[in-house]
Amino acid sequence: MDAVAADASTDDVATDSAMDAAVDARLDAATQDSRAADAASDTRGPPVFPTTIRHLSVAIRTGNEVNAGGGDDPNPELELCLNATRCFPLDVPAVDDFRRGEMDVFHFTAVGLPRSEVDRIEIRHRAGTDAVHPACVQVQFDGEPVHCRDGIDAWLGNGAGEARSWRDPRPLTETCTTCFASRITHGPLVGAVGPDTARVLVRTDSTRAVSLDVQPMGGGASRRIGPLYADPDDDFTVVFDVDGLSPRTEYTASAVLGGARVGRVARFRTAPRVGVATRFQMGFGSCANDTNFPVQPIFGEIDSRDLDLFIFAGDNHYGNTRNLQAHWWRYRNAMDMPARAAMLAHTSVLATWDDHDYCGNNTDRSCDAKETVLRAFSDYWANPSYGLPMTPGVFFKTSYGDVDFFVIDDRYYRENETTGDSILGSEQATWLFQALRRSTATFRVIVSGSTFSRGAGETWWHYPERQRLFDVIRNDNIGGVVFLAGDIHRSHFRWIHRTHYDIPELVSSGLAVHEEGTCPGPDAVEPDARQVACTQEAPTFMQLDFDTTAMDPSILARIVDGAGRTVHQMTIRRSQLR
């Protein structure tokens, strides 16, 4: 909607056009590569399981009695043995294993054990003192379910009435179907939606042929997509790419196993056509601390509002770990929370990360496990794409009618804030600046885990790249920019002072953590921002009601608590952002 600066030369315009075309091509390639990767891993035919075990997976459900919980134990107390000499320690670092009534999953790669040498399924208790009741044990070789035993009546430990080991008298026998409540353990979970597309994530308990049935809610023919075959290398998650849908239409999605629908029924609403003026409601939030707040009822309130879109703006769990299996555990645990699982099944959800669901508090590009952490993140979030073909990361652009969202990665390429210049890295920064220039949307919404204004936490304030972003917005007359952020365990409305126009910064933090007394007082003065409202008394999320059909398009922003009360609200008009 906004023209390029009037004094730009013909050469500048030509250069920008060429760069825009290059950016378009890279964005298209990113999406195609992401979906091609899914196709390569998920749409192959029925797997052929090798005779030598490469990948061993073990799922254990503990009894509902009091179990000790293993914590981050460097010497795990339980191990699974497949013969007299090959045993595997049952412990996920940075995770409290074997709590009461819990499902724990353990993966082992490069096992190299011939199936012919497996002569037992035995769980041994080492020298520790904590008693554990493994009520159900399930084993997969390279994803294939080969053993399931439920109703185990054995306490393992070294106390009175406890045994040091339990051995199934019939190894590699399936007397149950699964130790989970369902063979579909998680999902369907709705990810990115477009005018005629949707991405839907499903997790199975093992490598099974799973399909997806999609049907208009108002009636109409059901479409079956698949089957796909989940792989243990992805913790048994698959993403269905659904196309051929109609804009602004409600659909249901059901997982299908063995010809029968299994698990919950998800529902979603497709987006308006790109560029079309529209009204819609979205929510966003950050800091869903699953360590100290294992039950997160605020998601019930979010779910009740029937939002079109929700964006997780980072710290979506508090694993603070570099361990792949610990991240998988955190995502399974978070999606087991009833209110959160229901919201994820009823709302299109996108996500970026911040430090706690990246590598740990205040971590940056120096994290030696960032590729591993990105792998876990992409296994559990059905974003439209991930980064660029040669630039991995959690960043992408998506449109909802005539609103563009630029969801960025503020961790993977972030330099040390005291010595570095970049929070995005050169490739991501170039992508963002050029995509902003090309956008013709009424509102351009930039989503970051870290805040843009000076204040608490790690902010863009420390990086010269912030000024580069402001310069691009000013020099190219890019109107309608709005910042969304998280991280600081309070929620606020601010206006960041700029010479062209003040930019609204909306911060929503946290969904399941808050720190009372952290809001600046009324006399506090920030050098570049004016605070309109702030709250830290309770967990909150933010709801944004977009109306781009009006003569002066607007966003009504509301900070909402878990009881559904609007704590603060503010209206942003397009005429203010030009």
N, C-alpha and C positions, 0 to 999 in steps of 0.2 A: 504494500500500500504506500510505502514511503519511497520517494525517488532517491537515486544516487545524488550526492552533493552536486549542486548546479555548476560549480566551477571545475568539475572533474574534466580532464582532457580526454580527447578521443582515444589516445593511447591507453590512458588509465582504464577507461571503460572497456576497451578491447581486452586488456590484460585481466580485468576483473571477470569478464565474461568467460575467458578461457579458463581461469581458475575455478569459476563457478561450475563450468562443465566438468572439469576434472574432479571437483568435489562430488558432483552428482554421480559421476561414474564410480567413484570410490564408495559412496554411500550405497549405491545399488549393488556393487560388488560385495560389500560387507554383508548386506542382507542375504544375497544369493549364496555367499560362501557359508554363512551361518546355517542356512537351511539345507545347503548341500551336505554340510557336515552331519546334520541331523539325519538326512536321508541315507548317507553312507553308513551310519552306525545303527539306524533304527529300522530301515525298511528292507533289510536283507531277508531272505527266506528263512525257514526254520533252521536254527543253528545245528551244526554237527559237533557234538561234544567229544573232545579228545580223550584218548585212553590214558594219557598222563595228565594229572591235575595241574593246571596252571594257576587257577584262582580258586581259593577256598573261602566260602562265606558261611558264617555261623550266626544264627539268631537264637537268643535265649530269652524266654519270658520268666521272670522270677515270680515266686508265689506272693500272695497278698499278705503273708505274715511279715513281720519285721525282718528285713534284710539289712545287712550292715552298710552296704554301699562301699565301693572300692576307692572312690576319689581318684586323685592323680597319683596312683601308687606305682613307683618304679619297679616294684616286685609284685606283680599281680598274683592273687591268691588262687585263681582258677586257671586251668589249661584244658584244652581239648586234645585228646590223643586219638590218632587214626591207626596206629600200631604200637608196638612196644617201645619204639625209639622216636617216632615222629609226633611231637606234641607242640601245640600252638598256644601261646599265652593269651588269655581272654582279658584284655585291658585296652581301653582307648585313652591315650594321654589327655589330660585336661578335662576329663569327663568323670562324673560320679556314677560309675557302673553299678549295676545290680541293686538298685533301690527297689522298694516294695512294688510289686505289680508292674514292673517296667519291662519294655522290650529293648534289648541291646543287640546290636549287630556288629560283627567283627569280620574284617576282610583281610586275607593274606594272599599276596601275589608271588609269582615266581616260585610256586611250591615244588614243582618238579617231582611229584610222587606218583608212580604208576597206580592206577585204580586197583590193579590186581594185588597190590601190597597192603590195601586197607583191610584190616581184620577186626576193627572195633570202632565203636563210638563210645568214648570214655571221657568223663569229666573228672579231673583230679583236683583236689585241694592241696595247695602247697603248705608250707609250715606256718602260715598265718593263723590268726585266731578268729577272724570274722566268719560267722556262719552264713551260708547262702543256700536258698532253696531254688534250684533250677527246675521249675515246674514243667517247662516245655523246651525241647531242644530241636532245632531244625538245621539241616546241613545241606549246602549246595556245592557241587563240583562244577566250576566254570559256569555257574548260574543254574545248572540242572538240579532240581530238587531230588535228593537221593535218600534223605532220612528225615523223619518227623516223629517225635514221640512226645505225647502230652500226658498229663496226669502223673508225672514222676513224683514219687513219695520218698524223697531222700533229702536230708539236710547234710550239707557238706561243711565240715569244720573239724576241730579237734577237741570239741567239748563232749560232755555226756550225751549219749544218744545220737551223736553225729558221726558221719562216715568220712573217710579221707578221699573216697572216690565213688563214682557211680558209673557202671558199665551196662549198656543196653545188651540184654541177652540175645537180641536179634539185630545185629549191625546192618546198616543200610536197608532199613525197613521203614516204610511210611505207614504208621498206624494213625496218623492224622494228616490233614491237608496242609495246614500251616499253623505256626504258633501265633501269628497275628490274628486280629479279629476278623480279617478278611484277606483274601489274596490280593485285593487292591488295598494297599496299606495307606496310601495318601492320594487324595484327588477323587475325581478330576479337579484340578486347580486352574483357574482362568488367568492367562497371561495377557499378552498384547492383543488388542483387537483393532481391525481396520474397518473400512466401509464394507468390505466383502471377504474379510479374512479373520481368523482367530487362531491363537496358539493356546493349546491346552496340555497341561502336564499331568502325568499319571505315574505313580510309583507302584510297582508290583513287589511281591515278596521274593520272587525268583524270576528266572527267565521263562516267561510264559507268553503265549500268543495273545496279545491284548489288542482289542479294537475299540473304536470310539463311535458311538451313535450320536448324531447331531440332528435335532429336529426343531422347527419353528414352534414357539410356545403357543401360538394361536391355532395350531393344527397344520398339517401338511406332511409331506413324505419325509421319512427319516432316512438319513444318509449314513452309511457305515464306512469308516475309514480305518485302514489297517488290513491285516494285523501288523503290529510292531512287536519287537522282541527286546525287552530291556536287558541291559548288560550289567554284570556286577562292577565293571570298571566305572560305571556312572551311578553306582549305588541303586541300580534297578529302576532308574527314572527314564521316562521317554516323553518326548514332546510331539504332539500331533499338530501338524499344520493344516488347518481347515481353510478351504477357499470356496468360491462360488456362492457366497452368502449375500444377503441384501442389506443395504445401509439402514441403520436405525431400526433394527429388527431384533426381537428377543428370541433366544434359542436355549434349548437344554442340551446338555452333553452327559452321556453315560458311558462308563467303561464296560466292555463286554469281554467275558472269558467263557470259553466253551459254549458259545452261542447264547449265553444268558447275561443280562445286565447285572453288574456287581457293584456294590458300594453306593456312595451318595450320588444324587443327581445334581450336577452343576447347572448354572444358568448364566447367560451373559447377554449383553446388548451390543450389537455392532456400532461402530462409529458413524457419524455423518460423512458424506462425501468431503474429500479434502477441498478446502477453500470455501465451503458453503457456510454462510452465517447461521449460527445455531445457539441454542441454550443447552447447557448441561451442568451437572454437578459433579465435582470431584473432591477427593480428600487427600491429605498427605500427612505424614508424620515420621518421626524418627525415634531412636532410643527405646526399643522394645526389650528392656533388660530381662532376659529369661533366667538369669542367675539368681537374682534376689526376688524376682516377681514371677514365679512359675505359672500363675494364673493371671490372665490379662483380659478382664471383662470389658475393657473399653472397645474391643473389637466387636462385641455384641451391639454396642451403640452405632458403630460405623456400619455394621451389616444392616441394621434396621433402617438406614437412610436410603438404601437402594441407589447408591452412587453409581455413576457411569464409569468412574475410574478412581483408582487409589494408587498413590506413589509412596513407596517406602524410601525415605531419604537418608538411609544409612543407620548403622548400629542396629541392624535388624535382629541380631542376637549379640550376646556378649561373650563369645567364645574366647577371644584374646589368645588365639593359638595359631600356629603354623601347620598344624596336623590336619591332613585331609580327612581322616575318619572322624575327628572331633568336629569339624565343620559339618559333615554329613549328619552326625548325631544331633547337632544343634538345630539344623533345619528340620529333621524329622520330629524332634521334640517340640519345636515351635509350632509346626503344623499339626501336631497332635492336640494342641490346646483347642477345646471345642469351639469357643467363640471366634478364635482366629481362623480355624479351619473352615467354619461356615462362611466367614467373610471372604476368604480366598476362593470359595466355590461359587460366590454370588456376584463378584465384582472383578472387573478387569484390573489386574495388578501389574505394575511395573516397579523396578527397584534399582537403586544404586547402593553403594556401600560407603561406610566411613571407617574409622580406625578399628573399632571393636569387632566388627565382622569382616575385617581385612586381616591383618596379622597381629594386632594388639594395640594398646593405647599409644596414640601419637606416632604410629609407624608410618613409614614413607617408602620411597622407591628402593631403599636399601634392603628391604625385606627379602631374604633369600628364598622364601617360599611363595612369592606372589603368584607365580604360574600355577602352583598347586591350589592356592586359595581361590584363584579365578576359576579353576576347573570345578571346584565344589560349588561356587556361587552360580555358575552357568548350568550346573546340574539341577538346581532347584528354583531358578527364576526363568520363566518363559518370556524374556524380553524380546523385542522385535529383532534385535541383532546385538552383536558384541564387538565394539571397536571397529577397526578397519582391517583389511586383509593382512597388512604388514604391521599393524599397530594394535596389539591386543589390549583389552581393557573393558571396563563396564561403562561404556558411553554410547549414546545413540540419539537419533532424532526421530520423533514420531508426531503425527498430526491428529487433531481431533477437530473436524470442521475447519474453521479458519483460526485455530489456535495451534501454534507449534510449540512442542516441548523439546528442550535440549537437555537431556539427562547426562550429566558429566561424571567423570571418574576423577576424584580429587586425591587418590592415594597411589595408584600404580606408578605414576611418573613424578610424584611430588618430591621436590628437593627439600633438604633441610631448611627450615624457615629462617635460620640465622645466617646461613651461608649461600643459599640458592636463590635463583630468580624465578623458577617455574613451579607452579602447582599442577599444571596440566601436561607438561612436556610439549615439545615443539609441534609434533604431528597432531596431537589432539587440539592444541590451541589453534593451529591453522584450520583444522576441520571446523571448529566452533565458529571462528571469525568469518570464514567463508560461507558457512551454512546460515549464519545470521544475516549476512549481506544478501543472500539469495532469497531469504524468507519474505513472503508477501503477506504473512498472517496478520490479523488484527492485533493479537497479543503474542509476544515471543517470551516464553517462560523458561528460565534457566534454573535447573535443579542441581544443587550441590550439597554434599554432606556437611561441608564447613560453611560458616557464615561469611558474608561479604563485607559487612561493616566491622569496625573496630569494636572490641568489647571482650567478652570472655572466650576461652577456648582457642583453638587454632583457627585463625581467620585468614581470608584472602588479603587482609590489610598488610601482612608481612611480605607480600610478593609484588614485585614490579608488574607482573602479568595482570594484576587487577587494573592498573592504570591503562595497560594496553587494551583491555576489554572496554573500558570506558572511552578510550580514544576511538576505537572502532565504532562504537555506538554513536558517538558525536560526529565523527568525520563522515560517516556514511548515512547520517540522518536515519538511524534505525530506531523507529518508534515502537511503543507498546511493550518495552522490556520490563519483566517482573522477575524478581529473584525469589526462589524458595530454598530453604536450608533447614538444618537441624543441629544436632551435636551438643547444645549447651544446657540441656535439662531444664529449659524454660521456654515459653512461647511468647513471641512478641510481634508487633507491627512497627516497622520503621520506614522512614524515607531517607535514602542516602543522597546527600546534596551533590548535585552536578550542575555545571554551567548550562547544559542544554535542557535537561529536565531532571527533577529528582526521581530516583528509581525506588519503587517500593521493595522492601525486603520483608518477607513473611517467613518467620521461623516457627516451626512446630516441633517441640521437643519437651517432654517425651511421652511416648505412648505408654510406657510402663516404668517410668522413673521420673522423679522430679526432685528439685532441691529448693526447699523453702529459704527465703531470704536472699536469693540470688538476683532478683530483679533490681536494676539500678533505681535509686530513689528519684523523686520528681525533680530534684535539683542537679542530678548528674548530667554532665555535658559531654557528649562525644564530639570529636572534632569534625566529623564528616556526616553525621546522621542525627535525625530528630526522632526520638521514640514517641510513638503514639499510645501504645498500650503494652503491658507485659503481665504475665501471670506465671506463678510457680507453685501454686497451692495444691495442685492435684494433677494427675495424668490428663493430658489433653491431646486432641488432634485438631487439624484445621480443615474446615470445609470451604471450598471456593465455588460460588455459583457464577458461571459465565453467562453473559447475555450479549452476543455480538450482533443481534438483530436490531437493537435500538439505534436511534440516530447517533447517540453517544454511547458506544459499547461500554460495558462495565463488568467488574468483578466484585461481588460481595464476599468478603473474607470474614469468616467467623472462627474464633477459638472456642472449641466445644469440649466440655469435660465428660467424664464417663457416665454421668447422669443425664446427659443430653442438654445441659444448660449452656447457652451461649454466654461465655464469660466476657468477651469483647468482640466487637465487629467494626469493620471499616469498609467503605466503598471506594474502589479505584476506578476512575473513568479514563477512557482512552484519550480524551482531550487533555488529560494531565500528563500524558506520556508522549510528547512530540516536541 
